[in-house]
Amino acid sequence: MGLDQTAAKILKIVSAEFIRSALSSRQFPRDGCPQVAFVGRSNVGKSSLMNRLLRRKGLARTSSTPGRTRAVNYFLINRKFYFVDLPGYGYAKAGWKDRQSWADLIDAYLRAALPAAQIILLVDSKVGATRLDEEGYEYLQSFGATITVAATKIDRLPRGRRPAALAQIRRTLQLDETVNTVAVSAKDGDGIQELWGEILRNLDPGLRESNEDHHG
């Protein structure tokens, strides 16, 4: 899937800045800027993927320790829209109280942001879609969310096995033709342009036009 002219322009990231870590709904920005939220299991690679999309090292903090993200983290892109890093779900070693507080925070975010925000649901391509991913997808669907599924860490699979891995994800999540699946690698950049294309197509047309004007 190739990039259209608009997507090519927005890939020139003029600014990407961390705005805040929200620990409660009172701290969510309410400025009306569009939001692209990244959600998935713990250690699925959300922060690494966001950094790769934005061509920034270390903007979104990464960790080899699952469950590190415990807040809703907002990053303002080109002063026009947000990337939102949500806490990962399904971290088994977290205590019940921690898991419940994370779930409550994610629920509060989704109720405040959807259906206007678009969702990038990350699924580990090597592990495949798990029961937790199924539950997450069903939950997002219940809000009427616009969802794109990003199959992460695709570089860990031989190219010959990638189509079958994507088919398993689509089959397990029971995706229909309205939901696109993009295989991505934060390590080598595979699929990054395609994912930007999906993000751009789901942004407000007025925002896309303003970005075209901005980049001239």
C-alpha distance (Angstrom), angle and dihedral (degrees) to the residues before:
residue distance angle dihedral
M1 . . .
G2 3.79 . .
L3 3.75 128.7 .
D4 3.77 119.6 -105.4
Q5 3.82 120.1 -136.5
T6 3.79 93.4 -95.6
A7 3.80 93.0 53.6
A8 3.78 91.3 48.2
K9 3.78 90.3 54.4
I10 3.80 96.3 48.2
L11 3.78 91.0 51.2
K12 3.79 86.0 74.8
I13 3.78 95.1 88.1
V14 3.79 107.8 -156.2
S15 3.79 95.1 -179.6
A16 3.79 137.4 2.0
E17 3.77 116.0 176.6
F18 3.78 135.5 172.5
I19 3.79 108.5 -118.7
R20 3.79 107.8 178.3
S21 3.79 149.7 -37.0
A22 3.79 108.8 -121.7
L23 3.78 117.1 -153.2
S24 3.80 95.1 176.4
S25 3.79 138.5 21.9
R26 3.80 89.9 -101.4
Q27 3.80 88.2 70.0
F28 3.81 97.3 51.9
P29 3.84 112.8 116.1
R30 3.78 112.1 -109.7
D31 3.80 100.1 -171.2
G32 3.79 96.0 116.0
C33 3.82 95.8 -115.4
P34 3.82 113.7 148.1
Q35 3.79 116.0 -102.5
V36 3.79 133.9 -146.0
A37 3.80 108.2 -164.2
F38 3.81 124.1 -160.7
V39 3.79 115.7 -151.9
G40 3.80 135.4 169.0
R41 3.77 146.6 114.1
S42 3.78 120.3 -45.3
N43 3.81 112.8 -79.0
V44 3.82 93.4 13.4
G45 3.81 90.1 128.1
K46 3.80 105.5 -100.7
S47 3.80 97.5 146.6
S48 3.81 93.8 43.1
L49 3.80 91.3 50.9
M50 3.79 92.9 48.6
N51 3.80 91.2 50.4
R52 3.79 90.2 50.5
L53 3.79 93.1 48.8
L54 3.79 90.6 50.4
R55 3.80 94.9 40.7
R56 3.78 89.7 -127.4
K57 3.79 127.3 129.1
G58 3.76 114.2 -137.9
L59 3.81 98.6 -5.3
A60 3.78 90.1 123.8
R61 3.80 107.0 38.4
T62 3.78 115.1 -118.0
S63 3.77 127.5 -160.1
S64 3.78 137.5 -179.2
T65 3.80 86.7 -140.2
P66 3.83 111.9 89.7
G67 3.78 116.8 -130.7
R68 3.80 95.0 31.8
T69 3.82 95.0 130.3
R70 3.79 106.7 76.6
A71 3.80 100.9 158.7
V72 3.79 137.8 53.0
N73 3.80 102.7 -98.8
Y74 3.81 120.4 -156.6
F75 3.81 126.0 -156.5
L76 3.81 119.5 -175.0
I77 3.82 112.4 -142.3
N78 3.82 120.0 -155.1
R79 3.82 86.2 -22.0
K80 3.81 86.4 -79.3
F81 3.81 111.2 87.3
Y82 3.79 142.3 4.9
F83 3.76 134.7 -112.7
V84 3.80 105.6 -153.3
D85 3.82 121.7 -158.4
L86 3.81 109.9 -156.3
P87 3.82 124.2 -161.4
G88 3.80 112.5 -91.8
Y89 3.77 117.1 -108.8
G90 3.79 129.4 -136.7
Y91 3.82 101.8 37.0
A92 3.81 99.2 159.9
K93 3.81 97.3 -163.9
A94 3.79 94.1 57.6
G95 3.78 115.6 101.8
W96 3.79 119.7 -107.0
K97 3.79 92.4 -107.6
D98 3.82 91.8 52.4
R99 3.80 92.6 47.1
Q100 3.79 91.0 49.7
S101 3.80 93.6 48.7
W102 3.82 90.9 49.7
A103 3.81 90.5 48.7
D104 3.80 91.5 49.5
L105 3.81 91.2 49.6
I106 3.81 93.4 49.5
D107 3.80 90.2 47.0
A108 3.81 91.1 51.2
Y109 3.80 90.9 49.6
L110 3.80 94.0 49.7
R111 3.80 93.0 47.4
A112 3.80 90.3 51.1
A113 3.82 98.3 41.7
L114 3.81 105.6 35.0
P115 2.93 141.3 125.6
A116 3.81 89.4 12.5
A117 3.82 96.0 55.9
Q118 3.79 120.1 72.9
I119 3.78 119.8 -130.5
I120 3.80 129.8 -139.7
L121 3.81 105.2 -161.2
L122 3.81 109.8 -159.8
V123 3.80 120.3 -150.3
D124 3.81 123.4 -179.6
S125 3.81 104.4 -115.9
K126 3.80 93.8 -153.5
V127 3.80 95.4 48.4
G128 3.80 93.3 39.1
A129 3.78 127.6 -146.9
T130 3.80 110.6 -36.9
R131 3.78 131.2 -161.5
L132 3.80 88.1 -96.6
D133 3.80 89.6 55.5
E134 3.80 89.9 50.0
E135 3.79 90.6 51.9
G136 3.80 91.1 46.1
Y137 3.78 92.6 51.2
E138 3.80 92.8 47.2
Y139 3.79 89.9 49.3
L140 3.81 92.9 50.5
Q141 3.79 90.4 47.7
S142 3.80 89.8 55.2
F143 3.81 88.1 64.4
G144 3.80 92.9 51.8
A145 3.80 90.4 -114.9
T146 3.80 123.8 176.6
I147 3.81 100.3 -122.7
T148 3.79 134.7 -168.2
V149 3.81 117.0 -176.8
A150 3.81 115.1 -140.0
A151 3.80 114.3 -162.9
T152 3.80 100.6 -150.6
K153 3.81 132.9 -155.0
I154 3.79 91.5 26.5
D155 3.83 88.9 157.1
R156 3.81 87.8 73.8
L157 3.80 90.9 67.1
P158 3.82 125.8 70.8
R159 3.79 110.2 -112.1
G160 3.77 91.1 -113.9
R161 3.81 91.5 60.4
R162 3.79 97.2 46.6
P163 3.82 99.4 85.3
A164 3.81 91.2 52.7
A165 3.82 91.0 48.3
L166 3.80 91.7 52.5
A167 3.80 90.9 46.2
Q168 3.82 90.0 52.8
I169 3.79 91.1 52.6
R170 3.79 92.7 49.3
R171 3.80 92.3 45.6
T172 3.81 95.2 46.9
L173 3.80 94.0 46.9
Q174 3.82 90.5 41.3
L175 3.79 91.7 -131.6
D176 3.78 117.5 -172.0
E177 3.79 126.0 -146.5
T178 3.82 92.3 -87.9
V179 3.83 92.0 67.3
N180 3.79 115.9 74.2
T181 3.81 124.1 -152.1
V182 3.80 120.3 -150.0
A183 3.81 122.9 -170.1
V184 3.80 108.4 -141.7
S185 3.77 140.8 178.5
A186 3.78 122.2 -162.9
K187 3.79 87.2 -167.7
D188 3.81 101.9 57.1
G189 3.81 101.9 13.2
D190 3.81 99.0 -114.0
G191 3.79 111.0 160.1
I192 3.81 96.0 5.7
Q193 3.81 94.0 118.8
E194 3.80 91.0 46.4
L195 3.79 91.5 51.2
W196 3.80 90.6 49.6
G197 3.79 87.2 52.6
E198 3.80 90.3 55.3
I199 3.81 92.1 47.2
L200 3.79 91.6 49.5
R201 3.78 94.4 49.3
N202 3.79 90.3 55.6
L203 3.80 97.1 46.9
D204 3.78 120.3 99.3
P205 3.84 109.5 -84.5
G206 3.79 91.3 -129.5
L207 3.79 90.1 56.1
R208 3.80 91.2 49.8
E209 3.79 90.8 51.5
S210 3.81 92.0 48.9
N211 3.78 89.9 51.8
E212 3.80 90.3 51.3
D213 3.79 89.2 52.7
H214 3.78 90.5 45.1
H215 3.78 93.5 54.3
G216 3.80 93.0 40.0
